[in-house]
Amino acid sequence: MEAKLLKCKLCDKSFSWSSHFRNHQRTHSGDKPFSCEVCNKSFSRSSHLHTHKRIHTGEKPFRCDVCEKSFTQLSNLQVHQTIHTGEKRFKCEFCDKAFPTSTEFLIHQSIHTGENPFSCELCDRAFTRLSALVEHRHVHTGEKAFSCEVCKKSFSHSSTLRQHHRTHTEDNQLRCKVCKKSFSRPLRLQEHQRLHTGEKPYKCEVCHKDFTRISGLAIHRRSHTKKKKTFRCDVCDKDFEQLWGMLDHRRIHTAGKPSEACD
């Protein structure tokens, strides 16, 4: 008995299961018989509709056993887990750079090949990803397929919708109570609030000077190391602790002043 019985007449691909064959045929016909009763978005497969519904219900059944972060799809969890494992299975044959997902790998390869396989039939603009082409088409159609579930406002691009979401969530939560300034990340808000409180939680273990940011402490620590001056002017051999100081100094020479002016 032959394993593959059902053959597509359009592309000659064969299938052993009738359900898989029907799903495949919809890629040619564009038929999307499964509709969401909440937003009326349609899908070619019932499994895709089932996954989509989690956007409305907030259900995230796939949880990371390391950090307990949850996801709506198993594939998203599997990609996330590479953060913990460090696994990068997809290796570029041109530069040996490795990637945790096939999507990142294919996008990277286009740097070497220059290939943009997805072209817009209306303006001939090309893209490395199909999803980018789909979103680009909205420029021509005027379609706003991405709708905010809070205020129902619609957008042409998913990235614009994500930015808009902050007006309902992050932007309201991450707002300074003193000056009302908003931040996209909790860490940035926390650092900002120290400007008002005067808190300096990062202390130098050598001279006990305090800093509001750990990055400020890291820069300060260089003043205690043996090799203080690491950036040298190639004209007069004067040394500087920071690159920007050396670059600022070099203007003396580019302005036509002799090296004696550096003393």
VEXLODO-196097 format. One line per 10 residues: number of its first residue (from 1); for each residue x, y, z of N, C-alpha, C, CB. Coordinates in nm, 2 decimals. Glycine has a CB too. Example, Ala and Ser with C-alpha at 12.3 -4.5 7.8 and 13.67 -1.06 7.14 Angstrom:
<pts>
1> 1.32 -0.57 0.78 1.23 -0.45 0.78 1.32 -0.33 0.78 1.13 -0.45 0.90; 1.28 -0.22 0.71 1.37 -0.11 0.71 1.29 0.00 0.79 1.41 -0.06 0.57
</pts>
This chain:
<pts>
1> 0.08 -0.12 0.00 0.00 0.00 0.00 0.09 0.12 0.00 -0.09 0.00 0.12; 0.06 0.22 -0.09 0.14 0.34 -0.10 0.11 0.43 0.02 0.11 0.41 -0.23; 0.22 0.50 0.06 0.21 0.58 0.18 0.14 0.71 0.14 0.34 0.61 0.24; 0.16 0.77 0.02 0.11 0.90 -0.02 0.00 0.87 -0.13 0.22 0.99 -0.07; -0.12 0.90 -0.09 -0.23 0.87 -0.18 -0.30 1.00 -0.25 -0.34 0.80 -0.11; -0.29 1.11 -0.18 -0.36 1.23 -0.23 -0.26 1.33 -0.28 -0.44 1.29 -0.11; -0.27 1.35 -0.41 -0.18 1.44 -0.48 -0.24 1.57 -0.52 -0.11 1.37 -0.60; -0.17 1.68 -0.49 -0.22 1.81 -0.53 -0.20 1.83 -0.68 -0.16 1.93 -0.45; -0.31 1.87 -0.75 -0.29 1.89 -0.90 -0.22 2.02 -0.94 -0.43 1.89 -0.96; -0.21 2.11 -0.84 -0.14 2.24 -0.87 0.01 2.24 -0.85 -0.21 2.35 -0.78
11> 0.05 2.16 -0.75 0.20 2.17 -0.72 0.26 2.03 -0.71 0.22 2.24 -0.59; 0.18 1.92 -0.73 0.22 1.78 -0.73 0.27 1.73 -0.59 0.33 1.76 -0.82; 0.24 1.81 -0.48 0.27 1.76 -0.35 0.17 1.65 -0.31 0.28 1.88 -0.25; 0.22 1.55 -0.24 0.14 1.44 -0.20 0.12 1.43 -0.05 0.20 1.31 -0.25; 0.00 1.37 -0.01 -0.03 1.37 0.13 -0.10 1.23 0.16 -0.13 1.48 0.17; -0.07 1.18 0.28 -0.13 1.05 0.32 -0.25 1.07 0.40 -0.03 0.97 0.40; -0.28 1.19 0.45 -0.40 1.22 0.53 -0.48 1.32 0.46 -0.36 1.27 0.67; -0.61 1.29 0.45 -0.71 1.38 0.38 -0.72 1.51 0.45 -0.85 1.31 0.37; -0.71 1.52 0.58 -0.71 1.65 0.65 -0.59 1.74 0.61 -0.72 1.63 0.80; -0.48 1.68 0.60 -0.36 1.75 0.56 -0.37 1.80 0.42 -0.23 1.67 0.58
21> -0.43 1.71 0.34 -0.45 1.75 0.19 -0.55 1.87 0.18 -0.51 1.63 0.12; -0.65 1.87 0.26 -0.75 1.98 0.26 -0.69 2.11 0.30 -0.87 1.95 0.34; -0.61 2.10 0.41 -0.54 2.22 0.46 -0.44 2.27 0.36 -0.46 2.18 0.59; -0.37 2.19 0.29 -0.28 2.23 0.18 -0.35 2.30 0.07 -0.20 2.11 0.13; -0.46 2.24 0.03 -0.54 2.30 -0.09 -0.58 2.45 -0.06 -0.66 2.22 -0.12; -0.60 2.48 0.07 -0.64 2.62 0.10 -0.53 2.72 0.08 -0.69 2.62 0.25; -0.40 2.67 0.07 -0.29 2.76 0.04 -0.30 2.81 -0.10 -0.15 2.69 0.07; -0.36 2.73 -0.19 -0.38 2.77 -0.33 -0.51 2.85 -0.35 -0.38 2.65 -0.42; -0.62 2.81 -0.28 -0.75 2.87 -0.30 -0.76 3.00 -0.21 -0.86 2.77 -0.26; -0.69 3.01 -0.10 -0.70 3.12 -0.02 -0.82 3.11 0.07 -0.71 3.25 -0.10
31> -0.89 3.00 0.07 -1.01 2.98 0.15 -0.98 2.98 0.30 -1.08 2.84 0.12; -1.05 3.05 0.38 -1.04 3.06 0.53 -1.17 3.04 0.60 -0.97 3.20 0.57; -1.21 2.92 0.62 -1.35 2.89 0.66 -1.36 2.90 0.82 -1.38 2.75 0.62; -1.26 2.92 0.89 -1.27 2.93 1.04 -1.25 3.07 1.08 -1.16 2.84 1.10; -1.36 3.13 1.14 -1.37 3.27 1.18 -1.38 3.28 1.33 -1.49 3.34 1.11; -1.31 3.39 1.38 -1.32 3.42 1.52 -1.44 3.50 1.55 -1.19 3.51 1.56; -1.52 3.45 1.65 -1.65 3.52 1.68 -1.63 3.65 1.75 -1.74 3.42 1.76; -1.51 3.68 1.79 -1.48 3.80 1.87 -1.45 3.92 1.77 -1.37 3.79 1.97; -1.35 3.89 1.68 -1.30 4.00 1.59 -1.32 3.97 1.44 -1.15 4.02 1.62; -1.38 3.85 1.41 -1.41 3.81 1.28 -1.29 3.78 1.19 -1.50 3.92 1.21
41> -1.18 3.77 1.25 -1.06 3.73 1.17 -1.07 3.59 1.13 -0.93 3.76 1.25; -1.03 3.56 1.00 -1.05 3.42 0.95 -0.92 3.35 0.93 -1.12 3.43 0.81; -0.93 3.21 0.93 -0.81 3.13 0.93 -0.84 3.01 0.84 -0.76 3.09 1.07; -0.73 2.96 0.78 -0.74 2.84 0.69 -0.75 2.71 0.77 -0.63 2.84 0.59; -0.70 2.71 0.90 -0.70 2.59 0.98 -0.77 2.62 1.11 -0.56 2.54 1.00; -0.84 2.52 1.16 -0.90 2.53 1.29 -0.80 2.55 1.41 -1.00 2.41 1.32; -0.69 2.48 1.39 -0.58 2.49 1.49 -0.53 2.64 1.50 -0.47 2.40 1.46; -0.52 2.71 1.39 -0.48 2.84 1.39 -0.58 2.93 1.46 -0.45 2.89 1.25; -0.71 2.91 1.44 -0.81 2.98 1.51 -0.81 2.96 1.66 -0.95 2.94 1.45; -0.79 2.83 1.69 -0.78 2.80 1.84 -0.67 2.87 1.91 -0.76 2.64 1.85
51> -0.55 2.88 1.84 -0.44 2.96 1.89 -0.47 3.11 1.90 -0.31 2.93 1.81; -0.53 3.16 1.79 -0.57 3.30 1.79 -0.66 3.34 1.90 -0.63 3.33 1.66; -0.75 3.26 1.94 -0.85 3.29 2.04 -0.78 3.32 2.18 -0.95 3.18 2.06; -0.66 3.27 2.20 -0.59 3.30 2.32 -0.56 3.45 2.34 -0.47 3.22 2.33; -0.55 3.52 2.22 -0.53 3.67 2.23 -0.64 3.73 2.31 -0.52 3.73 2.09; -0.76 3.68 2.28 -0.88 3.74 2.35 -0.90 3.69 2.49 -1.00 3.71 2.27; -0.87 3.56 2.51 -0.89 3.50 2.65 -0.77 3.53 2.74 -0.91 3.36 2.63; -0.66 3.56 2.68 -0.54 3.58 2.77 -0.47 3.45 2.81 -0.57 3.66 2.89; -0.52 3.34 2.76 -0.47 3.21 2.80 -0.33 3.19 2.75 -0.56 3.09 2.75; -0.24 3.14 2.84 -0.10 3.11 2.80 -0.06 2.98 2.86 0.00 3.22 2.84
61> -0.10 2.87 2.80 -0.09 2.73 2.86 0.05 2.68 2.86 -0.17 2.64 2.79; 0.15 2.74 2.79 0.28 2.68 2.78 0.38 2.77 2.87 0.33 2.68 2.63; 0.43 2.70 2.97 0.51 2.77 3.07 0.65 2.72 3.08 0.44 2.76 3.21; 0.74 2.82 3.09 0.89 2.78 3.10 0.91 2.73 3.24 0.98 2.91 3.07; 0.98 2.61 3.25 1.00 2.55 3.38 1.12 2.62 3.45 1.02 2.41 3.37; 1.19 2.71 3.38 1.31 2.78 3.44 1.27 2.91 3.51 1.42 2.80 3.34; 1.20 2.99 3.43 1.16 3.13 3.48 1.01 3.15 3.49 1.22 3.23 3.39; 0.93 3.05 3.46 0.79 3.05 3.47 0.72 3.15 3.38 0.75 3.07 3.61; 0.78 3.20 3.28 0.72 3.28 3.18 0.63 3.20 3.09 0.82 3.36 3.09; 0.51 3.25 3.06 0.41 3.17 2.99 0.39 3.22 2.84 0.27 3.18 3.06
71> 0.34 3.13 2.76 0.33 3.17 2.62 0.20 3.11 2.56 0.45 3.11 2.54; 0.15 3.17 2.46 0.03 3.12 2.39 0.05 3.00 2.30 -0.04 3.23 2.31; 0.18 2.99 2.25 0.21 2.88 2.16 0.33 2.80 2.21 0.23 2.94 2.02; 0.33 2.67 2.18 0.44 2.59 2.22 0.57 2.63 2.14 0.41 2.44 2.18; 0.56 2.67 2.02 0.68 2.71 1.94 0.74 2.83 2.00 0.64 2.74 1.80; 0.66 2.93 2.05 0.72 3.04 2.12 0.79 3.01 2.25 0.61 3.14 2.15; 0.74 2.91 2.32 0.81 2.86 2.44 0.94 2.80 2.40 0.72 2.76 2.51; 0.94 2.72 2.30 1.07 2.65 2.26 1.17 2.75 2.21 1.04 2.55 2.14; 1.13 2.86 2.15 1.23 2.96 2.11 1.28 3.03 2.24 1.16 3.06 2.01; 1.19 3.06 2.33 1.23 3.12 2.45 1.33 3.04 2.53 1.10 3.15 2.54
81> 1.31 2.91 2.54 1.40 2.82 2.62 1.54 2.83 2.57 1.35 2.68 2.61; 1.57 2.87 2.45 1.71 2.88 2.40 1.78 2.99 2.48 1.71 2.91 2.25; 1.71 3.08 2.54 1.77 3.19 2.62 1.84 3.12 2.74 1.67 3.29 2.67; 1.78 3.02 2.80 1.83 2.95 2.91 1.94 2.85 2.87 1.72 2.88 2.99; 1.91 2.78 2.76 2.01 2.67 2.73 2.13 2.72 2.65 1.93 2.57 2.64; 2.11 2.84 2.58 2.21 2.89 2.50 2.23 2.82 2.37 2.34 2.89 2.57; 2.14 2.73 2.34 2.15 2.65 2.21 2.12 2.73 2.09 2.04 2.53 2.22; 2.21 2.72 1.99 2.20 2.79 1.86 2.22 2.68 1.75 2.30 2.91 1.85; 2.12 2.62 1.71 2.13 2.51 1.61 2.15 2.55 1.47 2.00 2.43 1.62; 2.12 2.67 1.43 2.12 2.71 1.29 2.25 2.80 1.27 2.00 2.79 1.25
91> 2.34 2.74 1.19 2.47 2.80 1.17 2.49 2.85 1.03 2.59 2.70 1.21; 2.54 2.97 1.02 2.56 3.03 0.89 2.68 2.97 0.82 2.57 3.18 0.90; 2.67 2.93 0.70 2.78 2.87 0.62 2.88 2.97 0.57 2.73 2.78 0.51; 2.84 3.10 0.57 2.93 3.20 0.52 3.02 3.26 0.63 2.84 3.31 0.46; 2.96 3.28 0.75 3.04 3.34 0.86 3.05 3.27 0.99 2.99 3.48 0.88; 2.99 3.15 0.99 2.98 3.06 1.11 2.91 3.12 1.23 3.13 3.03 1.15; 2.83 3.23 1.21 2.75 3.28 1.31 2.63 3.19 1.33 2.70 3.43 1.28; 2.59 3.17 1.46 2.48 3.07 1.49 2.36 3.14 1.55 2.53 2.96 1.58; 2.25 3.08 1.53 2.12 3.14 1.57 2.03 3.04 1.63 2.05 3.21 1.45; 1.95 3.08 1.73 1.86 2.98 1.80 1.74 2.94 1.72 1.82 3.04 1.93
101> 1.69 3.03 1.62 1.57 3.00 1.54 1.60 3.00 1.40 1.46 3.09 1.58; 1.52 2.93 1.32 1.54 2.93 1.17 1.50 3.06 1.11 1.45 2.82 1.11; 1.41 3.13 1.17 1.37 3.26 1.12 1.49 3.36 1.13 1.25 3.32 1.20; 1.55 3.37 1.25 1.67 3.46 1.26 1.78 3.42 1.16 1.72 3.46 1.40; 1.80 3.29 1.15 1.90 3.23 1.06 1.88 3.28 0.91 1.91 3.08 1.07; 1.75 3.26 0.86 1.72 3.30 0.73 1.73 3.45 0.70 1.58 3.25 0.69; 1.69 3.53 0.80 1.70 3.67 0.79 1.85 3.71 0.78 1.63 3.74 0.91; 1.93 3.65 0.86 2.08 3.68 0.86 2.14 3.64 0.73 2.14 3.60 0.97; 2.10 3.53 0.67 2.16 3.48 0.55 2.14 3.58 0.43 2.11 3.35 0.51; 2.03 3.66 0.44 2.01 3.75 0.33 2.11 3.86 0.33 1.87 3.82 0.35
111> 2.19 3.88 0.44 2.30 3.98 0.45 2.40 3.93 0.35 2.36 3.99 0.59; 2.43 3.80 0.34 2.53 3.75 0.25 2.48 3.73 0.11 2.58 3.62 0.31; 2.36 3.69 0.09 2.31 3.66 -0.04 2.25 3.78 -0.11 2.21 3.55 -0.03; 2.21 3.88 -0.03 2.14 4.00 -0.08 2.00 3.96 -0.13 2.22 4.05 -0.19; 1.95 3.85 -0.09 1.82 3.80 -0.14 1.70 3.86 -0.06 1.81 3.65 -0.14; 1.61 3.91 -0.13 1.48 3.96 -0.07 1.37 3.88 -0.14 1.46 4.11 -0.07; 1.34 3.76 -0.10 1.25 3.68 -0.19 1.10 3.72 -0.19 1.26 3.54 -0.14; 1.06 3.81 -0.11 0.92 3.84 -0.10 0.90 3.98 -0.16 0.86 3.83 0.04; 0.84 3.99 -0.28 0.83 4.12 -0.35 0.68 4.16 -0.36 0.88 4.10 -0.50; 0.66 4.29 -0.34 0.53 4.35 -0.35 0.49 4.36 -0.50 0.52 4.49 -0.29
121> 0.38 4.31 -0.54 0.33 4.31 -0.68 0.29 4.44 -0.72 0.22 4.21 -0.70; 0.27 4.54 -0.63 0.22 4.67 -0.67 0.33 4.77 -0.68 0.13 4.72 -0.56; 0.44 4.76 -0.60 0.55 4.86 -0.61 0.68 4.80 -0.63 0.55 4.95 -0.49; 0.69 4.67 -0.64 0.82 4.59 -0.65 0.91 4.60 -0.54 0.88 4.64 -0.78; 0.87 4.66 -0.42 0.96 4.66 -0.31 0.97 4.51 -0.26 0.90 4.75 -0.20; 1.09 4.48 -0.21 1.12 4.34 -0.17 1.15 4.33 -0.02 1.23 4.28 -0.26; 1.12 4.21 0.04 1.14 4.19 0.18 1.21 4.06 0.21 1.01 4.21 0.25; 1.28 4.05 0.32 1.34 3.92 0.36 1.24 3.83 0.42 1.45 3.95 0.45; 1.13 3.89 0.48 1.03 3.80 0.55 0.89 3.82 0.48 1.02 3.84 0.69; 0.81 3.71 0.48 0.68 3.72 0.43 0.59 3.81 0.52 0.62 3.58 0.42
131> 0.61 3.80 0.65 0.53 3.88 0.74 0.55 4.03 0.71 0.56 3.85 0.88; 0.67 4.07 0.67 0.70 4.21 0.64 0.63 4.25 0.51 0.85 4.23 0.63; 0.62 4.16 0.42 0.55 4.19 0.29 0.40 4.21 0.32 0.57 4.08 0.19; 0.35 4.12 0.40 0.20 4.12 0.43 0.17 4.26 0.50 0.16 4.01 0.53; 0.25 4.30 0.59 0.22 4.43 0.66 0.24 4.54 0.56 0.31 4.45 0.78; 0.34 4.53 0.47 0.36 4.64 0.37 0.25 4.66 0.28 0.49 4.61 0.29; 0.18 4.55 0.24 0.07 4.56 0.15 -0.04 4.65 0.20 0.01 4.42 0.13; -0.05 4.67 0.34 -0.15 4.76 0.40 -0.13 4.90 0.35 -0.15 4.75 0.55; -0.01 4.94 0.31 0.01 5.07 0.26 -0.07 5.10 0.14 0.17 5.09 0.23; -0.08 5.00 0.05 -0.16 5.01 -0.07 -0.31 4.99 -0.05 -0.11 4.91 -0.17
141> -0.35 4.90 0.04 -0.49 4.87 0.05 -0.56 4.96 0.15 -0.50 4.72 0.10; -0.48 5.02 0.24 -0.54 5.10 0.35 -0.60 5.02 0.46 -0.65 5.19 0.29; -0.58 4.89 0.45 -0.63 4.80 0.56 -0.56 4.82 0.69 -0.62 4.65 0.51; -0.64 4.82 0.80 -0.58 4.83 0.93 -0.63 4.70 1.01 -0.64 4.96 1.00; -0.54 4.60 0.99 -0.58 4.47 1.04 -0.54 4.45 1.19 -0.50 4.36 0.96; -0.47 4.54 1.25 -0.43 4.52 1.39 -0.51 4.61 1.48 -0.28 4.55 1.41; -0.60 4.55 1.56 -0.69 4.63 1.64 -0.66 4.62 1.79 -0.84 4.58 1.61; -0.67 4.73 1.86 -0.65 4.73 2.00 -0.77 4.68 2.07 -0.62 4.88 2.05; -0.75 4.58 2.16 -0.86 4.51 2.22 -0.92 4.60 2.34 -0.82 4.38 2.28; -0.85 4.70 2.37 -0.90 4.79 2.48 -0.99 4.90 2.42 -0.78 4.85 2.55
151> -0.94 4.98 2.32 -1.01 5.09 2.27 -1.06 5.07 2.13 -0.93 5.21 2.28; -1.03 4.96 2.07 -1.08 4.92 1.93 -1.02 5.00 1.82 -1.23 4.93 1.93; -0.92 5.08 1.85 -0.85 5.16 1.75 -0.77 5.07 1.66 -0.76 5.27 1.81; -0.76 5.09 1.53 -0.70 5.00 1.44 -0.57 5.06 1.38 -0.79 4.96 1.33; -0.48 4.97 1.34 -0.35 5.01 1.29 -0.31 4.92 1.17 -0.24 5.01 1.40; -0.23 4.98 1.08 -0.18 4.90 0.96 -0.07 4.81 1.00 -0.14 5.00 0.86; 0.01 4.84 1.10 0.13 4.76 1.13 0.12 4.71 1.28 0.26 4.84 1.11; 0.17 4.59 1.30 0.17 4.53 1.44 0.26 4.61 1.53 0.22 4.39 1.43; 0.37 4.67 1.48 0.46 4.74 1.56 0.40 4.87 1.61 0.59 4.78 1.48; 0.31 4.93 1.53 0.24 5.05 1.57 0.14 5.02 1.68 0.17 5.12 1.45
161> 0.08 4.90 1.67 -0.02 4.86 1.77 0.05 4.83 1.90 -0.09 4.73 1.72; 0.17 4.77 1.90 0.25 4.75 2.02 0.28 4.88 2.09 0.37 4.67 1.99; 0.32 4.98 2.01 0.35 5.11 2.07 0.23 5.17 2.13 0.41 5.20 1.96; 0.11 5.15 2.06 -0.01 5.21 2.11 -0.05 5.14 2.24 -0.12 5.19 2.01; -0.03 5.01 2.26 -0.07 4.94 2.38 -0.01 5.00 2.50 -0.02 4.79 2.36; 0.10 5.06 2.49 0.17 5.12 2.61 0.08 5.24 2.67 0.31 5.18 2.57; 0.00 5.30 2.59 -0.09 5.40 2.64 -0.19 5.35 2.74 -0.16 5.48 2.53; -0.22 5.22 2.72 -0.31 5.15 2.81 -0.25 5.08 2.93 -0.40 5.06 2.74; -0.12 5.03 2.90 -0.06 4.94 3.00 0.07 5.00 3.06 -0.03 4.81 2.94; 0.18 4.98 2.99 0.31 5.02 3.04 0.32 5.17 3.07 0.42 4.98 2.94
171> 0.26 5.25 2.97 0.28 5.39 2.98 0.21 5.45 3.11 0.22 5.46 2.86; 0.10 5.39 3.15 0.03 5.43 3.27 0.10 5.38 3.39 -0.12 5.39 3.26; 0.15 5.25 3.38 0.21 5.19 3.50 0.35 5.25 3.52 0.22 5.04 3.48; 0.43 5.28 3.42 0.56 5.32 3.43 0.57 5.47 3.42 0.65 5.25 3.33; 0.50 5.54 3.50 0.50 5.69 3.50 0.55 5.74 3.64 0.36 5.74 3.47; 0.64 5.84 3.63 0.69 5.90 3.75 0.58 5.97 3.82 0.81 5.99 3.72; 0.56 5.95 3.95 0.45 6.01 4.03 0.48 6.16 4.06 0.42 5.94 4.15; 0.61 6.19 4.05 0.66 6.33 4.08 0.64 6.42 3.96 0.80 6.33 4.13; 0.70 6.38 3.85 0.71 6.47 3.73 0.62 6.42 3.62 0.85 6.49 3.69; 0.56 6.30 3.63 0.47 6.24 3.53 0.54 6.19 3.40 0.37 6.34 3.49
181> 0.68 6.19 3.41 0.75 6.14 3.29 0.73 5.99 3.28 0.90 6.17 3.30; 0.71 5.94 3.15 0.68 5.80 3.13 0.81 5.72 3.08 0.57 5.78 3.03; 0.81 5.59 3.10 0.92 5.51 3.06 0.87 5.38 3.01 1.02 5.49 3.18; 0.95 5.32 2.92 0.91 5.20 2.85 0.96 5.07 2.93 0.96 5.19 2.71; 1.05 5.10 3.02 1.11 4.98 3.10 1.11 5.02 3.25 1.25 4.95 3.05; 1.08 4.92 3.34 1.08 4.95 3.48 1.21 5.00 3.54 1.04 4.82 3.56; 1.32 4.94 3.48 1.45 4.98 3.53 1.48 5.13 3.51 1.56 4.90 3.46; 1.44 5.18 3.39 1.46 5.32 3.36 1.38 5.41 3.45 1.42 5.35 3.21; 1.25 5.37 3.49 1.17 5.45 3.58 1.24 5.45 3.72 1.03 5.39 3.59; 1.29 5.33 3.76 1.35 5.32 3.89 1.48 5.41 3.90 1.39 5.17 3.92
191> 1.56 5.41 3.79 1.67 5.50 3.79 1.63 5.65 3.79 1.76 5.47 3.67; 1.53 5.68 3.72 1.48 5.82 3.71 1.43 5.87 3.85 1.37 5.83 3.61; 1.36 5.78 3.92 1.31 5.82 4.05 1.41 5.86 4.15 1.22 5.71 4.11; 1.53 5.81 4.13 1.64 5.84 4.22 1.68 5.99 4.21 1.76 5.76 4.20; 1.65 6.05 4.10 1.68 6.20 4.08 1.60 6.28 4.18 1.65 6.24 3.94; 1.48 6.23 4.21 1.39 6.29 4.30 1.42 6.26 4.45 1.24 6.26 4.27; 1.45 6.13 4.47 1.47 6.08 4.61 1.62 6.11 4.66 1.44 5.94 4.62; 1.71 6.12 4.56 1.85 6.14 4.60 1.92 6.01 4.64 1.86 6.24 4.72; 1.85 5.90 4.62 1.91 5.77 4.65 2.02 5.73 4.56 1.80 5.66 4.64; 2.13 5.68 4.62 2.25 5.64 4.54 2.29 5.50 4.59 2.37 5.75 4.55
201> 2.23 5.40 4.54 2.25 5.26 4.60 2.38 5.19 4.56 2.14 5.18 4.56; 2.46 5.25 4.46 2.58 5.19 4.42 2.70 5.26 4.47 2.59 5.18 4.26; 2.78 5.19 4.56 2.89 5.25 4.63 3.02 5.19 4.58 2.88 5.22 4.78; 3.12 5.28 4.56 3.25 5.24 4.53 3.32 5.17 4.65 3.34 5.36 4.47; 3.37 5.05 4.63 3.44 4.98 4.74 3.57 5.04 4.78 3.45 4.84 4.71; 3.63 5.12 4.70 3.76 5.18 4.72 3.75 5.32 4.80 3.84 5.20 4.59; 3.67 5.41 4.74 3.66 5.54 4.80 3.53 5.57 4.86 3.70 5.65 4.70; 3.43 5.48 4.85 3.30 5.49 4.91 3.21 5.60 4.85 3.31 5.51 5.06; 3.25 5.64 4.73 3.16 5.74 4.66 3.03 5.67 4.61 3.24 5.80 4.54; 2.92 5.74 4.62 2.79 5.67 4.58 2.74 5.72 4.44 2.69 5.71 4.69
211> 2.67 5.63 4.38 2.62 5.66 4.24 2.47 5.61 4.23 2.70 5.59 4.14; 2.39 5.68 4.15 2.26 5.64 4.12 2.24 5.53 4.03 2.18 5.76 4.07; 2.34 5.51 3.94 2.34 5.41 3.84 2.46 5.32 3.85 2.33 5.46 3.69; 2.44 5.19 3.82 2.56 5.10 3.82 2.65 5.13 3.71 2.51 4.95 3.81; 2.60 5.19 3.60 2.69 5.22 3.49 2.79 5.34 3.53 2.61 5.26 3.36; 2.73 5.43 3.61 2.82 5.54 3.66 2.93 5.49 3.76 2.73 5.64 3.74; 2.89 5.39 3.84 2.99 5.33 3.92 3.10 5.26 3.84 2.93 5.23 4.02; 3.06 5.19 3.73 3.16 5.11 3.65 3.26 5.21 3.59 3.08 5.04 3.54; 3.21 5.32 3.54 3.30 5.42 3.48 3.39 5.48 3.59 3.22 5.54 3.41; 3.34 5.51 3.71 3.42 5.56 3.81 3.53 5.47 3.86 3.33 5.60 3.93
221> 3.50 5.34 3.86 3.60 5.24 3.91 3.73 5.25 3.83 3.55 5.10 3.90; 3.72 5.29 3.70 3.84 5.31 3.62 3.94 5.40 3.68 3.81 5.35 3.48; 3.90 5.50 3.76 3.99 5.60 3.81 4.08 5.54 3.92 3.91 5.71 3.88; 4.04 5.42 3.97 4.12 5.35 4.07 4.22 5.24 4.01 4.03 5.29 4.18; 4.20 5.21 3.89 4.28 5.11 3.83 4.42 5.16 3.79 4.21 5.05 3.70; 4.51 5.07 3.78 4.65 5.11 3.75 4.66 5.18 3.61 4.75 5.00 3.75; 4.59 5.13 3.51 4.60 5.18 3.38 4.49 5.28 3.36 4.59 5.07 3.27; 4.52 5.40 3.40 4.41 5.51 3.40 4.39 5.56 3.26 4.45 5.62 3.49; 4.50 5.59 3.19 4.50 5.65 3.06 4.52 5.55 2.95 4.60 5.77 3.05; 4.41 5.52 2.88 4.42 5.41 2.78 4.40 5.46 2.63 4.31 5.31 2.80
231> 4.36 5.59 2.61 4.34 5.64 2.48 4.45 5.75 2.45 4.20 5.70 2.46; 4.54 5.72 2.35 4.65 5.81 2.33 4.64 5.88 2.20 4.78 5.73 2.32; 4.67 6.01 2.20 4.67 6.09 2.08 4.78 6.05 1.99 4.67 6.25 2.11; 4.76 6.02 1.86 4.87 5.98 1.77 4.95 6.09 1.72 4.81 5.90 1.66; 4.92 6.22 1.76 5.00 6.33 1.71 5.10 6.37 1.82 4.90 6.45 1.68; 5.05 6.39 1.95 5.14 6.44 2.05 5.16 6.34 2.16 5.09 6.56 2.11; 5.10 6.21 2.15 5.12 6.11 2.25 5.06 6.14 2.39 5.26 6.08 2.27; 4.97 6.23 2.40 4.91 6.26 2.52 4.80 6.15 2.55 4.84 6.40 2.52; 4.79 6.11 2.68 4.69 6.00 2.71 4.57 6.06 2.78 4.76 5.90 2.81; 4.46 5.98 2.76 4.33 6.02 2.81 4.26 5.89 2.87 4.24 6.08 2.70
241> 4.18 5.91 2.97 4.10 5.80 3.03 3.99 5.76 2.95 4.06 5.84 3.17; 3.93 5.85 2.87 3.81 5.82 2.80 3.83 5.85 2.65 3.68 5.88 2.85; 3.76 5.78 2.56 3.78 5.80 2.42 3.73 5.94 2.38 3.70 5.70 2.34; 3.62 5.98 2.43 3.56 6.11 2.39 3.66 6.22 2.43 3.42 6.13 2.45; 3.73 6.21 2.54 3.83 6.31 2.58 3.94 6.32 2.48 3.88 6.28 2.72; 3.99 6.21 2.43 4.10 6.21 2.33 4.05 6.27 2.20 4.15 6.07 2.31; 3.92 6.23 2.16 3.87 6.29 2.03 3.85 6.44 2.04 3.74 6.22 2.00; 3.81 6.48 2.15 3.79 6.63 2.17 3.92 6.70 2.17 3.72 6.65 2.31; 4.02 6.64 2.23 4.16 6.69 2.23 4.22 6.70 2.09 4.25 6.61 2.32; 4.19 6.61 2.00 4.25 6.61 1.87 4.21 6.73 1.78 4.21 6.48 1.80
251> 4.10 6.79 1.82 4.06 6.91 1.75 4.17 7.02 1.75 3.93 6.97 1.81; 4.25 7.02 1.86 4.36 7.11 1.87 4.45 7.10 1.75 4.44 7.09 2.00; 4.48 6.97 1.71 4.57 6.95 1.59 4.50 6.97 1.46 4.62 6.80 1.60; 4.37 6.93 1.45 4.30 6.95 1.32 4.28 7.10 1.30 4.17 6.87 1.33; 4.28 7.18 1.40 4.27 7.32 1.38 4.40 7.39 1.34 4.22 7.39 1.51; 4.50 7.31 1.33 4.63 7.36 1.29 4.73 7.41 1.39 4.61 7.47 1.19; 4.70 7.37 1.52 4.78 7.42 1.63 4.90 7.31 1.65 4.70 7.43 1.76; 5.02 7.36 1.68 5.13 7.27 1.70 5.11 7.18 1.83 5.26 7.35 1.71; 5.19 7.08 1.84 5.18 6.99 1.95 5.22 7.05 2.08 5.27 6.87 1.93; 5.30 7.16 2.07 5.34 7.23 2.19 5.22 7.29 2.27 5.44 7.34 2.16
261> 5.11 7.31 2.20 4.99 7.37 2.26 4.92 7.27 2.35 4.89 7.41 2.15; 4.97 7.14 2.35 4.91 7.04 2.43 4.97 7.03 2.57 4.92 6.90 2.36; 5.08 7.09 2.59 5.15 7.09 2.71 5.08 7.16 2.82 5.29 7.14 2.70
</pts>
